[in-house]
Amino acid sequence: MRRRFLSGLANLICRWPWLFVLGGVVLAVLSGIYTARRLEFKTSRNDLIGRDSEYWRLYSEYAEEFRAEEDYLIVVESDRPERNRAAVDALVKQLLTPANNPFPGDSPNAQQFITEDVFYRADFEPMQKWFLYYLSRAELSQIGDSLKEFNQLVSVLQQNPRLATFFDAMNQMLEQMTTVPEDQRRRMEAFLPTITAIVNQLGEPDGSAEKWRLLSPWASAFFSEEMLGQAEQQMKWQGYHVFQGGRMFVILLHPRLTGQISGPDHHAATVPKIRRILNDVRRDFPDVKLSLTGEPVLDNDEMEVSQRDATKSSVLTLILIAVVIVLGFRDWLRMLLSICCLIMVIAVTMGYTTLVIGHLNIITITFAVMILGLGEDLGVQFISRYEEELCRCGNRFDAVRGALQSTGPSIVTAGVTNAAAFFAMVLSGFKGVTELGMIAGGGMLLATLGMTVLLPALLLSVRRRNEPAHLPVQVKVSGVERALLRRPWVTVAVCAAITTAALVVGWRAKFDFNVLKLQSRGLESVDTELRLLKAGTESSIFASVVCDDLAQTRVLQHSLTGLPTVVTVHSIAELIPEEQEAKVPLIREIRERVGKITFTVPPFQPGDADAVVNALGSLRLRASKLARDAAERGDRTAERALAPLAEAAKDTRARLQETETDKLALRLGTYERRFYDDLQDQLALLAEQADRPMTVADVTPDLRRVLVGKTGKFLVRVFPKENVWELEPLERFVADVQSVAPKATGTPLGLHEFVNILVRGYIKAALWAFLVIAIMVFVDLRGAMATVLTLVPLVVGTIWMIGVMAVFGIRFNPANILTLPLMVGIGVAYGIYIVQRYREDGEATFYGKSTGRAVMLSALTAVIAFGSLLIGAHRGICSLGLVMTIGVSACLVAALVLLPALLEIARRKGWKV
């Protein structure tokens, strides 16, 4: 029945070849136009995961509540923090300037940045009137007790607001320390760090130095060292996002999508704009490293490189296939017609993809190379048999009929089985693999149709005076083939030994789950992400937990912070103090005790300088004596408080004595005014604390935009401590986070889902493909022996491929794991051609026939197609090309060495194949 159909098809083609050619051209042109207008590219790995998964449901809820896209990250690095800060300010200015929004050279789809899009420093000043609420109730009680005695000092200073007055009072306190009760003495010792800080500040050479603008020394009179350290860091960096002691600053840019364009299109337009602005700022800051990363940038860069590599590989594949066909058939016209047929097949496949799927992703982007290699395989089979028939009959029309009737069934079987192998991927359960199966499966059916209809029509449409045919005599058998078939059992035994060895070493084949290693070497976004991880800072990827209320957010904040795989946790809960209602009475008492304090500082008199210097001398002597006494009685606490004070008084007094008299008076007068202004400000800050608890509405808008959603839900951002691009740290992090927050989502969870589904999906796709192909081959050949022999090149070639990978340390990864289902379709095709030819003439010799030459040329075109991927910069695509080249070569050797030996044994034994 199939042969009758092919015979009828051959007659139609021979009668109206131009009609078929015209139909193919029109369909290819229409498909190209449709594709150019409608086809999209999706860059996110989330697009590879099925939307029916639990992860996708949770991620969709998160994206809907907060934002659909993660942030762009600009990293600013150098050894000079002040230069980093200046570069950040310049960058923010350039990002927001009207001259860049819009900019003539940018894409019209590029984001026009506004203030709300840029988050580079947190403004905590509006929240200062709640800072006492961050203390514990015990700490607030301690401040209240301290104010009782501190108010006495304030009263003395109000009466005579001079520096000498303060130091005289401190000398009196030191003198009293030897006579007061133990508890009072300990409270005095707790005040000594404040005195030391003031003395050190007085000794600073430049009274206007940045150090003056940092934490007030009076703060140590009320707060713990831990709180002071945290506050000083915040004041030092003025709310900038700083890491590594100021050697690294980070700017977050929020993608703001409109409904008119998709996320990938938005990033493709916006990322070049950001890089242009970075280049502009680099000219003014050549000593500062400016880099761009973030999940959208990583995805965009990966898609750009993949598209570029796929295009280069496709062009190279076409050129090399053309060269192979010309050398193999010694005819340039058939090469040209075959390439034209392939181009039309690819164009129609693109239209089919646009119609059925609507987009390409980082997996399906390579389908064109697959169709080029596998489609030309079918074309080589047809041209080889066409030349054989042409040699026999000398007529082009009869040659087309003979080729379609004889090798047409094999071509159809090989093409349909390849398509079935791809379509079987739909059963994998992994959206990315499913889409590849749909696209490549449809493409293989179109390639089969093209090579059995369009290619014969093209051959008949081009008239030539002399139709060349270069084919060796069929009965000629090469010396190599004779040697292999003379003792087929030896050949089988050697192949069996190699296969056994490959099975043994193949168990050592490893899988590398790190998707960053698939990216191009030297890619800025990847290198920057790795530097963030090595620096121990917050990565560009994090887990996200959506909470309904503040109480739930606070519980998760505490629980997640204690996990061993978590470096930091950010949420609104760390900004809203706890137990505020219970603290309100204590803070009211503090406010009442402080009251409204003002200092009227008189002009500094020349004689006041001597009084300050003398008071410092007395302070040094008393502190030194008390420190020695404390050391003699073994009181280490008192000694650690007194010794620094004595040393500070000594150094500051010496510096003041070295200063010229006029300059000294000016310096001390300036410091005296600042000293009392600072004290007045600190007391006012205590007196002006809020009389009510802080609410979410009191948090500054820039922080609310990040941590509070559209409907008022709260976000908890959980940053990993380890490199979660690696599998083991990723699994530990995901397990820890999900143990506390089962509904967590975000990139690490998506990455974990992606890798696991991908591996399972490809393995499942390969198994389904093998099962479907085995059934189809059995139905087509109608015999168990023929089916088993047809599958031999596939099975043995795959084992050899894995063995070679293990020997040379080539690992499977999320890109080259695609080899498993691909090998099923490719490997079985060689077996089909050889077994079909054996059944046709009953001989196990193929090298000197069109079938042998066609199989070798088919394999060579497949090797060229996948080998062309090796020129790409994307390491994942390169690894796919390398592994597929090894696999195709292994299947070819198995088909041309092992399979003929097995067929020769079957022939000698008289077994029916």
N, C-alpha and C positions, 0 to 999 in steps of 0.2 A: 504493500500500500504506500509506504513512504517513498519507495523507488518510483512508483507510478506518479506520485505527486511531484517528485523532483524532475521526472521526465517531462511532465506537462509544463512545469515551470520553465524548464530549459527551452521548450518550444516557444513559449511566450516571449522569453528574453531574446531568443534568436530572431523572432519575427518583428518585435518592436523595441530594440535596445535603447533608442533615444528617448522613448517614453519613460522608461524606468530611470534613465539618467536625469531627465528633466524633473521628474517627481522627486528624486533624491536631492537635487540642487535646491529646488523650491522649498522643500521641507527644512533643509539645513539653514537656508537664509532666514526663513520665518522663525526658526528656533533660536538663531543667533540674536535677532532683534528682540524677541520675547525675553531672552535671558538677560540681555543688556539692560532692559527696563525693569525687570522684576526680581532678579536674583539678589539675595542678601548674603552677608557674611556674618557669622556669629563667632565671637572670640572667647566667650566665657566657658569654663569647664562645666558650669551649672547647666549650660544648654545641652550637655551630653548626657545628663541624668534625666530619667523619665519623670514627668510631672505627677505621676501617681505615687511617687515614693514619699515616705514620711519626711525625709530630709527636705524635699522640695516644698512640701506643705509648710513646714516650719520656716524655711527660708523665705517663702512668699509672704508669710505673715510679718516677718521681720522687715522685709523690703517695703511692704505696703505701709507699715507703721512709721518707719524711719526714712529710708531712701533706697532707691532701686540699685544704686551703684556705690561701691566703696571709694575711698578717697585716693586722690593723687598725692604722693609724698615727695616733697622737695627736701633733699638732705644737703646741708651746708657744713663743710668740714675744713678745718685748719687747726694749727697749734695755737692760734691767737684768738681767744674768745671775743675780744673787742672787734676784730675784723669780721668774724662770723656774724656778730650782731649787726654790724654796719651793712654787711651783704644781705642779711635777711630784710632789713629795713628798705634797702634799695630794691630788692626783689618785689616786696609787697607793693612798693610805690609803682613799679613798672607794671605789675599785674593789674593794678587798679586804675592806672592813668587812662583818661579818655582817648589818648593817642593810640592805645593798644586795644580799645574796645569800641568799635572794631578797628582792625588794622588792614590796610588795602591788600596785603599779600596773603592774609589768612583765608581759610575756607569760610564760606558764609555760614556753615554749620558749626563753626568753632564757638565755644562758650564765651560769652561776654561777661567777664568777671565783675562782680560787685562785692562790697565789703562783707556781706554775709557768707560769701563763698570761701573766704580766706580766714584760716584759723592758725595764727602763728604765736599768739601770746594770750594768756588768760588775765583778765582785769579783775583782780580780787578786791580793789579799793571799795566798791559799793558794799562789800560784805564785811568790812572791818568792824562795823558796829555790832556784829554778832560774834566777834572773835572769842570773847569770854565763854560763850556757850560751847566751844569746842573743848574746854577744860572739864575735868571730872569734878564732882561735887567736893571731893576732898581737897583738890587743888584750889577751888574757889574759896573754901573755908580757910585755907592757909593764906590766901591773898588777903582775905578779910582781917585775919589776925595780924598779918604783916603791916597792914595799913594803920593799925592802932599806934604802933611805934613810929612808923614812917611819917605819920602826920606831925609828930613832934619835930622831926627834922625839917619838914616843909614849913612849919611855923617859924622856926629859927631862920630859915633861908628867906622867907617872905619879909622878915624884919630888916635884914641886911643882905640883899641878893648880890653877893660877890663871891668870886672863886675862893678867896682866902677864908670866907665864912664857912664854906663847905668843908675845906680841908682842916680848919680848926675843929669843926664838929667831929670830923672823923678821928682826929688825934685824941679828942676827949673820949670817944667811944673805945679806942684801943686802950686808953689808960684805965677805963672802967672794966675792961674784960677780965682783969685779974681779981676783981672783987665781987662781981655780980654772981648770982646763982648759976648753976650749970645749965639749966634750960634757957635762961636769957643769954648766956655766953654763946650757946650753940646758934641762937637766932642771929646774934651779932656776926658770928663766923659765916653764916649763910649770906650776909650782906657784903662780905669782903670781896667776892668776885666783881660786884658792881663797882666798888671803889677802884679795883685794879683796872677794870675796863676804862673807867673815866681817866685815870692817870695815864694809861697807854694812849688813849685818844688825844690827851693834852700834849703828849710827846710827839705826835705825828708832825713831820716837817711842814706839810701843807695842810692847812686847816680846811681847804676846799676840796681835798682829795675825795675820791669815790667812797673810801672807807667811812667817811663821816656820814654819807647818805644811806649807809646800811643800818642794821638793827641798832636801836638806841641802847647804850649801856645800862640805862635805867630798867630795861626789860628784865635783866637778870635779877632784879630785886623782887620780882613777882613770879617768874616762870621757871620751869625746869630746864636743865641743859638740853634735853631732847627736843623740847618744844622750841627752844631758842635756835638750835641747830637747823631745824626744819624751816623756821621763819626766816633765818638769815639767808638760807639758800634761795627761798622764794624772792626775798628782797634783792639779793645779789643779781639774780637773772631776770628780775622785773617781769615775771610771768611768761617769759619765752620758753619754748619747749627745748630743753637743754639736756644733753647727755654727755658722759665722759668729761665732766668737769669743764664744760664749755667748749670742748673741741668739736662737738657735733650739735648743730641746731636742726630742727625739723619744722617744716611748714606743711600744713594740711590744706588741700584744695578740694572743696566739695563739688563733684559733678552735679550740675543742675540741668536735668533733662526736660525737654519739652515734649509734648505729645506728637510733634511733627516728625521727629527722627528717632531711630532706635539707639540703644546704648552703644553698640559697636560703631555705628556711624558717628555718633557724638565723640567718642574717644578718638577715632581715626582723624577727626577734624581738630580736636582740642589738644591732643598730645603734641603735634608739631608746633602749635602756637606756644605752648609752654616752653618747649625746647628753644624756640626762637628767642623768647624773652630771656631764658637762661643764658643763651649765647651773648645777648646784648649786655647783660650784667657782668658776665665773665671778663669782658674787656676792661671794666673798671676794677675788678677784683681778681687779677691773675694769680694771686697767692692763695685763693680760696677755691676749694673743690665744690662745684655745684652739680648735683645729680638728681635725676628723676626716677622714681620707682612707684610702687603701689600696685595692687591687683589689676586695676584696669590697664595700667601701662604694661605690665607683664603680659597680659592677654593680648593687648593690641600689638605689642612688639612680636609676639609669637605668631600671630596671624599674618602680619606683614612679611616676616621672614619666610613663613610657610608658603604664602602666595608667590613671593619672589622665587623661592626655590622650586616650587611646582612648575612655574612658568619656564624657568631655565631648563629644568629637567625635561619638560615636554618638548621644547624646541630641540634640545640635544638628542632626545630619543628619536624624533622624526628624522633628523639629519643622519644619525648613525644607522637607523633602520634602512633608510634609503641607500646608504653605502653598502650595507650587508646584502640587500636585495640585488643591487647592481652587480656586486661581486659574485653572488650566488647564482644568479640567473644570466649574468652577462648581458643585461638588457635594461637600458635606462627608462624606456617608456613604460614597461610594466611596473617598474619601481614608482614612477610618477603617478600612474593610475592607482596603484595600491595606496600611496600616501594620500592622494585626493579622496579616496574612499574612506580612509581613516579619519581625515579631517571632517568630512561630512558626518561620520558616525559620532565623533566627539561633539560636534555642534548640535546634533539632534539629541544626544544624551544630555547636554546642558539644558536644552529646552525641556526635556522630560524631567530633569531634576528640579528645575524651576517650577514646573507644573505640579509635581507630586510632593516635593519636600519644601521648596521655596527658599532654601538657603544652603550654604556650605559651612562646615565648621573645621576645626583643626585636625579632625580625623578624615573627613570626606574630601578635603582639599586635594588629596593625592590621587583621586579616582582616575583622572585623565591619563596619568602615567600607566596605571593598571590596564585601562582599556586599550591604550596604544600597544602595549606589549602583548596582551592576550588576544586582542583583535587582529593584530598582524600575524599572530600564530595561525589563525584560521585562513588568512589571506595567503600565507606561504604554502599551506597545504593545497589550496585550490590552484595556485599558479604552478606548483610542482606537478600536479596531476594533469593540468591543462597542457603543459609542455610535453609530458609523456604521451598524452593522447594526440597532440599535434605532430609529434614525431611518427606516430603510428599511422595516422590517417591523412595528415597534411592539410586539413580543412579546419578553419577557425570555428565554424558553427558546429561541426561534428565534434571538435575537440571540447567545446563548452558543454555539449550534451554528454559526451563520454565522461568528462570530469565531474559534472553534477551527479550523474547516475552512479559513478563508481566511488568517488571520495566524498560526495555530498553527504551521504548518511553519516560518515565519520565526523565531518565538519559540524553537522547539526548536532550529533550526539555530544561532541566535545563542547560546543558552544552552549548547548542547553544544560549540560552537567555543570559547566562553569557558572552559568547563571543560577542554577539550582543551589550550588555551593554558596553563592553570595546571598540568595534569597533566604537560605537557611539561617543566616545571621539575624533575621527578623525575630527568630525564636530565642535570641540570647537574653532578652530582658534588659539590655543596656541600650539606651536611646541612641548614643553615638554609633554603636555597632549596627543597630537596626537601620539607621539612615544610610550608612555605608552599604549595607546589604541591599537595600532598595535601589540605591543609585547604581552600584556596580552590577547588580543583577539585571536591571533594565538595560544598562549599557552593553552587557554581554549579549543579551537577546538582540539588541539593535546591531551589534557588531556581527553576529551570526547572520542576520538578515542582510546586512550590507555586503558581507563577503560571499554570500550565495546568490544574491540578486544584483546588487549594484556593481560589484567588481566584474562579473561576467558581462554585464551590459556595457561597462566602460571598455572592456577588452574588444567587444564587437563593434563599438561605436567608432573606434579609431581605426581607420583603414590604412593598411601598410602594403606596399608592393610585395615585399618579401617578409614573411612572418618567421623570425628566427626561433629555433628551439635547440637548446644546448642541454642534452641529457645523455649520460653514459648509457651504454648498452645494458639492459636489465639483467642479463645473465652474468655480468661481470661481478665478481665478488672480491672484495679487497682481501689482502693477505692478513690483515688484523682480524677481520671477521672469520676467516677460515680458521685461524689459530684459536679463536674463542669457541668456535662451534665444533672443532675437531674433538675436543674433550670437554663437553659441556658440564660434566660433573665436577671437574676441577674448577671451572669458572664459578659454578654455584657454591662450591666449598669455600673458595677465597672470599666471595661476597658474603657468605654466611659468617665467616670469621670476622670480617670487617664490621658487619652489622652487630655481632655479639660484643665486640670491643666498644663500638659506639654506644651500645646500650649500657655497658658498664660505666664508661666515663660520663655518659649523658646525665646520670643522676646528679652529677656535680654542677650542672648548669644552674646559675643563680638568676634571681629577678631583682632588678634595681627599680624601686618604686619612686625615686626622687624625680619629680617632673621638671624641676629646675635644671637638671642635667640634660634635659632634652633641648633646652634653649641654645642659642648660638653662643660660642665662646666670645668673651669680651663685650657682651651686650650690657650697656650701662645699667638698665633696670635690674638685671639679674645680679651683676656685681655689687650694686648698691644694696640690694636685699641681703646678700650674703654678708656684707660689711655690717649691716644692722644686727644680724644674728650673732656674728663674732664679737661685736662690741658689747653684747649683753644688754642691748637696749630693747625697746619695744619693736617687734617685727611689724611689717606692713599687713600681716594677716593675724586675725584674732577670732576667738569664739564669741558669739553673741547670745545673750539670754534676754528675752523680753519678759518684763514683770508687770503685773497689773497694778500694784500699789507700792508705796514706799516701804512698808513693813517687809514685804516679800523681798524687795530689792536689798534692804539692809541685811536680812538673813543670808542671802546669797553672797553679798559682798564679803561678809565675815567668813563664810564657809569656803568660798573659792580662794580667798587670799591665803588660806592655810595649806593649800594643796602643794605637794613637792614639785610638780611640773609647771607651776604658774609663777611668773615673775612679777606681774602687777595686775591689779583689777581696778577698773575705773567705772564709777556709776555716780548717780546723783546722791547716793547714800553717803559717800565720803565727804560731800559738801554740806549736808544737812546734819547738824549736831544731834546727838542722842540725849534722851532724858531732859529735854529742854524745859518742860513744865516744872520739874523738880528744881531746876537751876534758877528759875526766875526770881524767887525770894532772895537767894544768895547774891545774885547780881544786883538786885535793887539795893541791898544793904551796902554793897561795894560802892555803888553810885552815890548813896547818901553820905558815906564816910569821906569820899573824895571831895564832893561838892564842886564849887567853881573856884579854881585857884588861878591867880594871876601874879606875875612877878614884874615889878617896875625896876629895871636895872639902871643904875646911875652911870654916868660916864666913867670910863676907866681912868684912874689916876696913876701917874708915874710911880708913886710909892707903893701902889697895890702890887706891882710886879715883885718887889722884894718880899712882901708878905706871902705871896704864893710860893716863891722859892724857899723861904724859910719854913713854911708849913710843910712843904714836901720833904725837907730835910728831917724835920721832926717825925713825919710819917714813916720815913725809911728807918730811923733809929728805933722807934717803938715797934714797928712790924718785925724788924730783924730780931730784936730781943724776945718778943713773944714767940717767934718761930723757933729760936734756940731753946726756949723754955719748953715748948711743945715737943721738940725732938727729945729733950732729956727725959721727959715723963712718958714718952712713947705715944703721944697723941698725934697719929699720922694725919687725921682729918684736919686738925687745926694747922699743922705744919704745911700741908698742901695748899691751904688757903692763904696763909700768911707769907710764905716764901715768895710767891709770884708778886705780891703787893710790894714787898721790900725791894725786889729787883726792879719793878716798874718805876717805883719812886726814885730809885737811884739813877736809872737811865734817863728819865724825863727831866729830873733836876739838872743833870749834867748837860743835856741838850739846851735847856733854857739858859743856863749860865754861859753857854758858848755863843748865844745870840746877842747881837748888838742891842744896846739899851733902847734906842728908838724903835727898832723892829720888834723887840720883845714886848714893849708896851702895846704896839699895834696888834701883834699876834695874840697876846693874852686878852686884850679887849674884845677882839673878834670872837675868840673862843668863848669868853664869858657870856656874851649875848646869845650865842648859839646854845650854850650849855643850859641856860635858863629857858630859852625858847623850847628846847627839846624836852626839858622836864615838864614845862607847862603843857606841851602837846601830849605827852604820855599820860599825864593826869587827866587831861580833857578827854582822851580816848577812853579811859576807864569811866569817866563820869557820863559820857554820851552813849554808853552801850544801850542797845535796844531794850525796851521794856516788855517785849513780847517775843515768842519763839520765832525762829526763821522758818519760812515756808519755801516751797519750790519756786514760787513767783519772785522771791528775793534773790535767787541765783541769777548771775549775769546772763544776758541773752545769748552770748556766744557759747557758753557752756550748756545752756538749755537746748540750743539747736542740736547739739551733739548727743545729749543724753536723755532728752524727753521727746517722745513721739508726737505724731499729729493728733492722736486722740487722748494724749496724756499718759500713755504707758511709758515705762522706764526701761532704759537699756543698760545692761551690764556687759562691759567689754573685758574679755579675759585674754591676757597676752601670755603666750607660751615662754617657758624658760629655755627650752632646748630648740634645736633646729627641726621643726615639725615637717620640713620637706622630706626628711628621712622617715622611713616606715616605723621603726621602733619608737623613736620619740613621739611620732604622731599618734601611734596607738596608745602610748602611755598617757599623753595629754588628753586625748578624746575620752579614754576610759575614766580618768580622774574627773574631768568636767562633767561627763554624763552621770557619774556616780552622785554628784551633787545636784546637777541640773539636767534631768533627762531630756528636756525639750530645748537644749542648747542647739544653736545653728551657727552659721558663719563659715568662712573659708576652710579652716582646718577640718571641720566636720564634713564639708563638701568634698574636700580632697580625700579624706578617708573613705567616704562613700564612693567617690569617683574611681579610686584605684581598685577597691575591692570588687565593685560591680564590673569594672573594665576587665579584670583578669578572669572573673567567673564568666562574663559575657563572651569573651573571645574563646575560651575553652569550650563553653557550651555551643557556640556557633560552629567551631571546628567539628565537634562530635555530631551535631545535627547535619552539617554539610556532608560529612563522611557517610552517615547513615542514608541520607537522601540520594547521594551519588551512587552508593553501592546498590540501592534498590533500582535506580534508573538504569545503571549499567546491566544489572541482572535482567531487567525487563527488555532492554534493547538487544542484548546478546543471547538471551534465553539459554543460559547455561551457567552452572556454578563454577566449573573449571575456568571458563572464559572470564567470568567476573573476578575470580581470585587473581588470575594472571594479570588482568587489566589494572588491578589495585596494587600490584607489587611495586612498580616504580614510585608510587605515592608513599606507601608505608616505609619502604626501605630508604627512599630518599629523605624522608622526614627524620628518620632515626640517624642517618649519616649527618644531616644538618645539625641536629642537637649535639651529636658527638663532636663535630668540628667546633661548635661554639664553646663547648666545655674545655676542649684542649687549648684553645686560644684565648680563653677568658672573656669571651663575648657574652654579655648578659642580656637576658630578655628585659624589656622595659615597656612602659605604657604605649610606646609607639610601635616597636617591632614585634610585639605580641600579635599584631595583626597578621603576621606571617602564618600563624597556625591555620586559620580558615582559608587564607589565600592559597596555601600549598595544596589544599585538598582539590581545588578546581584545576590548578596548573598541573600537578603531578599525575592526575588521572588521565588528562588529555593525551599524554604521550603513550600511555598504555592502550588507550582506545585506538589510536592510529595504527600502532604496530599489530595489535591483535586483529583488528579489522582486515589489515593487509594479509596477515597469515591465513585468516579464514578465506580470503579471496583466492590466493594461489597456492596455499599449502606449503610454503617454504619459509624457513626461519632466517633467511638471508634478506637484509634490508638496506645495507650500506650503499649498494650500487643501484638501488631503485629510487624512484621519486619519493617514496615514503621515508626512507632513511635520511635523504638529503633534506626533506621538508621538516622532519623532526629536529634535525640538528640546527637548521636555520630558524625554526620556531623557537627552540630553546635559546638560540643566540639573540633573537629579537627580544625575548623576555628578559634575558640577562642584561641586555643593553637598556631596556626600559627601566628596570630596577637599579641597575648599576649607575644610571644617570643621576639617581637621587644622591649619590655619593658626593657630587660636586656642590651640594647645598650647604649653607651655613648652619641650618637647623640640625642639631645633633640627633634629634629623634628621627627625622626623615632620613638622615644619613644612615643611622643604624638599621632602619627598615630596609633601605636599599642594600646594605651589606648582607643582612641575614637572608633576604630574598634571593640575592645573587648566589649565595652559598646553597640555598635550598633548591633553586631551579637547576643549578649545575649538578647537584647530587641526584635529583630526579632524572636528569638527562643521562647521567652515567648508568644509573640503574636501568633505565629504559633501553639503552643501547648495548649494555653488557650483560646484565643479569636476565632480563626478560627474553632476549633471543636464545640464551642458553636453556632456559626453562622450556621455551617453545620447541627447541630442537630435541630435548629429552621427550617431550610429549609426542613429537612426530615419530621418533624412533620407537617409542612404546606403543604407538598407535592409539593414543588417547584422543578422544574427541574434544576439540576446543571450540 
